[in-house]
Amino acid sequence: MPKTENRLERSDSSYRYYRNAVARHWDPHEIELEEDRETLAAFDFEEGEDGFEYFRQTLALFGAGEEEVTEDLSPLATAVEGIEDQMFVTTQMYEEAKHADFFDRYWREVVNPVEETRGYEVTSPTDDRFFPDNYDKLFESNEEAMGRLLDNDTPENRVKAHANYHLTIEGILAQTAYYAIHQNFSEDIEDYPHLPGLVEGFSNIRSDEGRHVGFGMQKIKQHIIEDGVDVSVLNDTVNDLMTYTNGILVDTTEEDAPGIGRERLMEFAAEKHRERMEQITDASAEIPDVDELVSLSGV
């Protein structure tokens, strides 16, 4: 009987990311939110409604971001060729949809009821006031970079797409925000409420996006090494985008905020920038293994 090759390459990083996604499945509607709702309804924000406004803006930015990346990922799903890559991108599209679902549910079941209890204006997470110009520009850039793959799918444009989506939005900006959320709302910081439902949701999302970041970094490194894409394409793209990410942090944080404030967040974003770029551009450096990428022991 003639020897045949198996269809799937199980040692491929994308396949391993796919399997990790299957093993770590979670449902955003199974997270308990009652304690968060009760805590927020009674919590004494030092700045009153303004303090709650910062909280609402944080959730609105995340929710809108998850909706945007859910919509923008489809060109990449069309562009990738290998079955292992296609399998992984399928799980990523599903996970981005789950993330959007979690934030929508949190707004409906926690934010709106708390607004009513406290006598505040009942808001929508799509209110324009929550979204600074730098945020809009970053996601417009991502949409353009992904859409370009439909008309001009080249290794250079794939690097730009991954640099926008996986490296900057997920690997730098989102990881910085996860760090702040985890530190401020899961520990006993007097100025912030303890919100276990929010922290659980963010922890699950952060774990998912660890895989996404790893996939994008692997692909960028592959295009640089195997396809000869000049590293300046990556550097120029990310450096331009960091103007927006830094602007978002300035626009949405207070300089002397309690807990993890603006200065530490700016430092953390710079650390992530340096770390990701070194792992990609140093030929001898390894992209972290999937277990490290999705670990919840660190950010």
Secondary structure, 3 states (H helix, E strand, C coil): CCCCCCCCCCCCHHHHHHHHHHHCCCCHHHCCCHHHHHHHHHCCCCCCHHHHHHHHHHHHHHHHHHHHHHHHCHHHHHHCCCHHHHHHHHHHHHHHHHHHHHHHHHHHHHHHHHHHHHCCCCCCCCCHHHCCHHHHHHHHHHHHHHHHHHHCCCHHHHHHHHHHHHHHHHHHHHHHHHHHHHHHHHCCCCCCCCCHHHHHHHHHHHHHHHHHHHHHHHHHHHHHHHCCCCHHHHHHHHHHHHHHHHHHHHHHCCCCCCCCCHHHHHHHHHHHHHHHHHHHHCCCCCCCCHHHHCCCCCC
